[in-house]
């Protein structure tokens, strides 16, 4: 039985097609989530908190096997540079546990969201459901619309 939380209630209220999937409750990475779900790692997206020199942090939603390219992200945002906070800092910034950080859980919190352009190659992607143990499969275009996100190449292959 899948977990119901603010994210699933939000998706239901907006009549968005999605599937909720249970994952182990302990923190697992996006690559492990892909294995658990039996889907290609490139289809599971992780949310990376990044910080600007001034202003609200930015959420970069990128494929599991990749890392955010801070120079590409800064260029896209018109920033001089971006930085990655520590896991603990990311948890403090978002109020969510690592492994459960989701742009859908942070709607109306003022975060800018950038989704890696590779998401457009899929009819559906997997993202965190806003807490550990919950994964959401939905259209990347629905995700972009709900979070007011833009698609851009912002990651490098590891």
Backbone bond lengths (Angstrom), bond angles and torsions (degrees), N, CA, C in turn:
res aa  C-N    CA-C-N  psi(-1)  N-CA   C-N-CA  omega(-1)  CA-C   N-CA-C  phi
1 X - - - 1.458 - - 1.521 108.46 -
2 X 1.303 116.87 123.39 1.450 121.49 -177.92 1.527 111.51 -73.63
3 X 1.284 114.18 151.36 1.458 123.11 -179.81 1.534 109.18 -71.47
4 X 1.314 116.31 142.83 1.464 122.09 170.87 1.518 106.58 -108.46
5 X 1.326 116.48 130.81 1.459 120.81 178.24 1.526 108.87 -147.62
6 X 1.325 117.14 -170.34 1.465 120.84 -178.14 1.524 111.87 -60.65
7 X 1.331 117.41 -34.49 1.466 120.63 179.76 1.525 110.33 -66.07
8 X 1.321 117.98 -48.98 1.470 119.70 -179.08 1.526 110.68 -66.01
9 X 1.321 117.57 -37.21 1.468 120.04 176.90 1.536 110.64 -64.57
10 X 1.342 116.48 -39.82 1.468 121.40 177.98 1.528 110.26 -62.82
11 X 1.327 116.62 -45.66 1.471 120.50 179.59 1.526 110.79 -63.74
12 X 1.332 116.78 -42.20 1.467 120.63 177.34 1.536 110.65 -61.35
13 X 1.319 117.05 -44.69 1.463 121.62 -178.54 1.524 111.97 -62.67
14 X 1.346 116.24 -31.99 1.464 120.91 -179.98 1.525 112.41 -93.59
15 X 1.340 115.70 7.60 1.464 122.43 178.11 1.535 112.59 52.23
16 X 1.330 114.61 45.71 1.465 121.79 178.36 1.524 108.69 -93.32
17 X 1.318 116.40 133.77 1.461 120.56 174.57 1.527 109.00 -74.29
18 X 1.319 115.87 126.20 1.462 120.99 178.88 1.515 108.44 -156.09
19 X 1.321 114.71 164.94 1.461 121.36 171.65 1.514 107.09 -126.52
20 X 1.321 116.51 132.95 1.464 121.59 175.52 1.525 108.07 -98.07
21 X 1.324 115.60 134.44 1.464 121.01 179.46 1.524 109.42 -125.49
22 X 1.317 115.24 134.95 1.459 120.30 175.45 1.521 109.84 -78.87
23 X 1.323 115.45 138.55 1.460 123.44 173.46 1.526 107.24 -121.95
24 X 1.318 117.92 167.82 1.462 118.68 175.00 1.538 110.04 -56.93
25 X 1.325 118.25 143.55 1.466 120.80 -175.60 1.533 113.99 -70.48
26 X 1.335 117.12 -19.95 1.463 118.06 178.01 1.526 109.01 -77.64
27 X 1.330 115.71 160.67 1.464 120.44 -178.38 1.529 109.81 -65.26
28 X 1.336 115.12 122.08 1.465 120.11 171.43 1.518 107.21 -127.24
29 X 1.309 115.62 151.92 1.449 120.34 179.74 1.519 111.55 -79.68
30 X 1.322 115.43 172.49 1.463 121.10 -178.55 1.532 111.54 -64.35
31 X 1.332 117.50 -35.01 1.471 119.70 178.21 1.526 110.66 -65.30
32 X 1.321 116.40 -42.15 1.465 120.52 177.37 1.530 110.61 -66.49
33 X 1.332 117.12 -36.47 1.464 120.53 177.53 1.528 110.19 -62.67
34 X 1.329 116.83 -41.44 1.470 120.70 178.55 1.524 110.44 -61.04
35 X 1.337 116.73 -44.34 1.467 120.59 178.12 1.521 110.59 -61.98
36 X 1.310 116.91 -45.85 1.457 122.01 -178.76 1.530 110.87 -60.89
37 X 1.345 116.06 -40.93 1.460 121.42 -177.95 1.529 112.91 -81.45
38 X 1.348 116.42 -15.75 1.460 120.71 -178.75 1.521 112.96 71.48
39 X 1.331 116.27 36.62 1.462 121.28 179.37 1.531 109.48 -123.58
40 X 1.345 117.39 158.52 1.464 119.29 177.95 1.530 111.55 -59.05
41 X 1.317 116.37 139.12 1.465 121.35 -178.37 1.533 111.76 -58.41
42 X 1.327 117.42 -31.70 1.470 121.46 -179.04 1.526 112.16 -68.03
43 X 1.340 116.89 -14.61 1.457 121.33 -178.61 1.535 112.20 -95.06
44 X 1.320 116.47 -8.62 1.464 121.57 176.55 1.526 107.22 -100.46
45 X 1.314 115.58 123.86 1.464 121.08 -176.01 1.522 109.92 -110.87
46 X 1.326 114.76 139.81 1.462 121.12 178.38 1.526 108.12 -110.00
47 X 1.308 115.55 152.92 1.460 121.63 179.91 1.523 108.56 -102.90
48 X 1.323 115.13 118.67 1.459 122.01 -179.25 1.530 108.77 -107.81
49 X 1.319 116.17 123.60 1.468 121.32 176.92 1.523 107.55 -81.43
50 X 1.327 116.39 129.04 1.460 121.58 176.81 1.526 107.99 -126.97
51 X 1.327 115.69 153.14 1.462 119.78 -178.79 1.514 111.09 -118.46
52 X 1.328 114.42 141.79 1.463 122.07 174.19 1.531 108.20 -91.51
53 X 1.318 115.90 171.30 1.461 118.05 175.23 1.531 110.06 -66.86
54 X 1.338 116.21 -38.40 1.466 121.54 177.51 1.520 107.36 -138.82
55 X 1.297 116.07 144.66 1.453 119.71 176.91 1.516 112.85 102.50
56 X 1.316 114.11 176.04 1.463 122.99 -176.51 1.525 110.60 -65.93
57 X 1.330 117.97 143.39 1.465 121.13 176.47 1.539 111.41 -59.95
58 X 1.323 114.81 162.40 1.458 122.84 -178.29 1.526 108.26 -117.14
59 X 1.325 116.19 139.02 1.460 121.47 176.46 1.524 108.13 -99.37
60 X 1.325 116.16 119.83 1.460 121.94 176.43 1.522 107.40 -102.37
61 X 1.324 116.96 120.99 1.457 122.86 -178.06 1.525 106.38 -103.23
62 X 1.347 115.13 110.26 1.465 120.07 -170.72 1.523 111.45 -131.37
63 X 1.349 117.56 158.14 1.466 120.64 179.29 1.526 112.31 -62.72
64 X 1.329 115.62 148.13 1.464 122.52 -177.08 1.531 114.22 -50.87
65 X 1.350 119.41 -44.75 1.468 117.62 -175.23 1.530 114.97 -81.00
66 X 1.296 117.91 7.46 1.466 119.99 -175.80 1.524 112.34 -116.03
67 X 1.326 115.34 169.43 1.467 121.90 175.48 1.523 108.17 -121.86
68 X 1.321 115.91 149.49 1.460 119.75 179.22 1.533 108.50 -69.33
69 X 1.327 116.43 136.55 1.463 122.95 176.04 1.523 106.04 -96.15
70 X 1.319 116.15 102.90 1.461 120.98 -174.27 1.525 112.42 -62.92
71 X 1.338 117.13 -30.66 1.468 119.65 178.14 1.523 111.01 -69.43
72 X 1.331 116.91 -43.20 1.472 119.97 177.51 1.525 110.50 -63.99
73 X 1.321 116.56 -41.87 1.459 120.67 179.93 1.526 110.44 -64.11
74 X 1.326 117.31 -45.71 1.467 121.49 179.17 1.531 110.59 -61.13
75 X 1.325 116.94 -43.16 1.457 121.58 178.77 1.528 110.49 -59.85
76 X 1.327 116.68 -47.08 1.463 121.39 179.82 1.524 111.28 -61.22
77 X 1.324 117.38 -40.00 1.466 121.98 -176.76 1.527 113.65 -84.33
78 X 1.338 116.35 -8.33 1.459 119.67 -177.21 1.520 112.34 74.13
79 X 1.318 116.33 28.67 1.467 122.30 179.45 1.528 109.71 -101.63
80 X 1.319 116.17 155.02 1.465 119.27 175.50 1.523 110.64 -70.84
81 X 1.328 115.79 -45.26 1.457 119.45 178.13 1.517 110.26 -157.48
82 X 1.317 113.57 159.35 1.457 122.21 178.59 1.522 106.56 -125.32
83 X 1.326 115.82 160.58 1.461 119.08 176.38 1.512 109.72 -139.82
84 X 1.335 114.35 154.91 1.460 121.26 176.37 1.521 108.82 -95.39
85 X 1.321 118.29 122.78 1.463 119.51 174.69 1.525 109.47 -73.47
86 X 1.305 117.19 165.18 1.457 120.46 173.57 1.524 108.04 -69.05
87 X 1.331 116.27 167.41 1.460 120.12 178.20 1.529 110.12 -58.47
88 X 1.298 116.09 -43.51 1.471 120.76 -179.82 1.538 111.02 -63.28
89 X 1.337 116.63 -42.69 1.466 120.26 177.81 1.534 110.65 -63.42
90 X 1.336 116.99 -40.59 1.470 120.84 178.99 1.532 110.26 -61.53
91 X 1.327 116.24 -39.38 1.465 120.06 177.96 1.526 110.56 -65.41
92 X 1.339 116.87 -40.48 1.468 120.51 179.23 1.524 111.03 -67.62
93 X 1.332 117.01 -39.62 1.470 122.16 -179.30 1.519 110.89 -64.17
94 X 1.329 116.36 -43.05 1.472 120.68 -173.62 1.524 114.04 -94.62
95 X 1.321 116.71 -23.90 1.458 119.97 -173.98 1.522 112.55 77.68
96 X 1.328 116.91 11.03 1.465 122.86 -179.80 1.519 109.85 -119.24
97 X 1.334 116.42 152.97 1.459 120.81 177.25 1.523 110.14 -75.53
98 X 1.331 116.19 143.21 1.462 120.53 171.94 1.524 107.08 -56.38
99 X 1.314 115.71 139.34 1.453 120.37 -174.59 1.524 111.39 93.96
100 X 1.319 115.89 -9.23 1.457 120.70 179.14 1.525 112.44 -133.82
101 X 1.336 116.67 8.56 1.465 120.22 -179.66 1.522 108.54 -74.31
102 X 1.323 115.93 126.72 1.461 122.00 -176.42 1.518 109.95 -141.57
103 X 1.343 117.42 137.69 1.468 118.03 175.73 1.524 112.22 -62.34
104 X 1.333 117.05 -26.86 1.465 120.24 179.47 1.524 111.94 -70.47
105 X 1.322 117.18 -26.03 1.462 121.04 178.32 1.526 111.56 -83.44
106 X 1.329 116.15 -10.22 1.467 120.40 -175.20 1.524 112.71 -115.34
107 X 1.344 116.00 16.22 1.467 119.88 176.98 1.527 107.62 -62.69
108 X 1.298 116.92 141.96 1.468 124.75 -179.08 1.527 112.91 70.43
109 X 1.330 117.22 15.75 1.470 120.32 176.70 1.531 110.37 -105.08
110 X 1.339 117.45 2.38 1.460 121.10 175.26 1.517 115.83 86.25
111 X 1.321 118.38 9.66 1.458 120.18 179.08 1.522 109.92 -81.57
112 X 1.321 116.70 136.09 1.462 120.87 170.46 1.518 106.87 -82.71
113 X 1.326 116.65 140.68 1.457 121.80 -178.12 1.523 109.44 -119.99
114 X 1.335 115.07 130.82 1.457 121.66 175.42 1.527 106.69 -123.56
115 X 1.324 115.81 124.21 1.462 121.48 179.42 1.521 107.95 -103.73
116 X 1.333 116.42 130.02 1.458 118.66 178.97 1.530 109.54 -57.07
117 X 1.322 115.73 138.15 1.463 122.25 -176.03 1.526 113.02 -57.45
118 X 1.310 118.35 -23.88 1.472 120.55 -179.84 1.529 112.07 -62.14
119 X 1.321 118.26 -20.69 1.470 121.38 179.24 1.524 110.93 -61.91
120 X 1.329 116.72 -27.07 1.467 120.03 -179.22 1.525 111.96 -67.76
121 X 1.327 117.69 -13.67 1.468 121.38 178.54 1.523 112.56 -77.12
122 X 1.321 117.96 -8.47 1.465 122.44 -175.85 1.525 110.58 -118.44
123 X 1.332 115.43 144.40 1.467 118.93 174.07 1.524 109.50 -75.24
124 X 1.344 116.10 -27.79 1.466 121.18 177.53 1.522 109.69 -142.79
125 X 1.321 115.24 145.49 1.457 121.48 174.81 1.522 108.21 -127.61
126 X 1.325 115.72 164.02 1.465 122.08 176.92 1.528 108.23 -108.09
127 X 1.335 115.68 135.91 1.468 121.16 174.64 1.525 108.50 -138.09
128 X 1.304 116.22 168.23 1.458 120.61 176.01 1.521 109.66 -65.10
129 X 1.313 115.03 147.09 1.457 121.06 179.06 1.516 114.00 -93.33
130 X 1.324 117.74 15.47 1.458 119.93 176.28 1.516 114.64 95.57
131 X 1.332 116.25 1.11 1.465 121.29 174.14 1.522 107.68 -160.18
132 X 1.311 115.13 156.76 1.457 119.25 177.06 1.515 109.49 -61.12
133 X 1.324 115.83 139.94 1.457 120.13 177.16 1.514 114.38 93.35
134 X 1.330 117.87 -0.79 1.463 120.60 179.93 1.520 110.04 -129.70
135 X 1.331 115.07 125.86 1.455 122.73 178.17 1.527 107.80 -120.83
136 X 1.322 116.03 140.65 1.463 121.84 -179.39 1.527 109.09 -118.93
137 X 1.337 115.88 129.24 1.463 121.42 173.75 1.520 107.24 -105.37
138 X 1.348 116.28 124.24 1.452 121.04 -179.62 1.517 110.42 -155.02
139 X 1.308 116.47 171.28 1.459 121.41 177.60 1.529 109.68 -68.93
140 X 1.335 117.54 136.11 1.471 118.48 176.70 1.527 111.63 -63.47
141 X 1.321 116.26 -26.33 1.465 119.92 179.84 1.526 110.95 -74.13
142 X 1.337 116.68 -35.38 1.468 119.85 173.05 1.526 109.74 -65.04
143 X 1.326 116.37 -42.95 1.466 120.55 178.57 1.524 109.95 -59.04
144 X 1.321 116.87 -46.31 1.464 120.86 -179.15 1.529 111.05 -62.66
145 X 1.317 116.16 -42.25 1.465 120.01 -179.51 1.528 110.98 -64.74
146 X 1.328 116.83 -46.26 1.464 121.18 -177.88 1.521 112.94 -65.00
147 X 1.332 117.01 -34.88 1.462 121.45 -175.55 1.531 112.70 -101.16
148 X 1.333 116.24 1.72 1.463 121.35 -177.15 1.529 110.78 56.61
149 X 1.329 115.25 39.85 1.464 121.67 -175.91 1.522 111.16 -88.30
150 X 1.321 113.85 162.22 1.471 121.70 173.24 1.518 107.82 -116.68
151 X 1.332 115.50 149.77 1.462 121.69 174.53 1.516 108.13 -93.76
152 X 1.336 115.91 134.16 1.467 120.94 179.20 1.527 108.14 -160.65
153 X 1.317 117.17 151.05 1.463 120.73 174.89 1.532 106.59 -74.59
154 X 1.344 115.97 111.73 1.461 119.71 -176.78 1.526 112.45 -133.73
155 X 1.325 116.96 16.92 1.461 116.82 179.53 1.515 110.89 -140.72
156 X 1.322 113.22 163.18 1.458 121.85 179.66 1.524 108.45 -116.71
157 X 1.315 115.41 154.95 1.458 120.16 175.79 1.519 108.43 -77.34
158 X 1.318 116.33 135.02 1.473 121.02 -178.74 1.510 109.54 -77.84
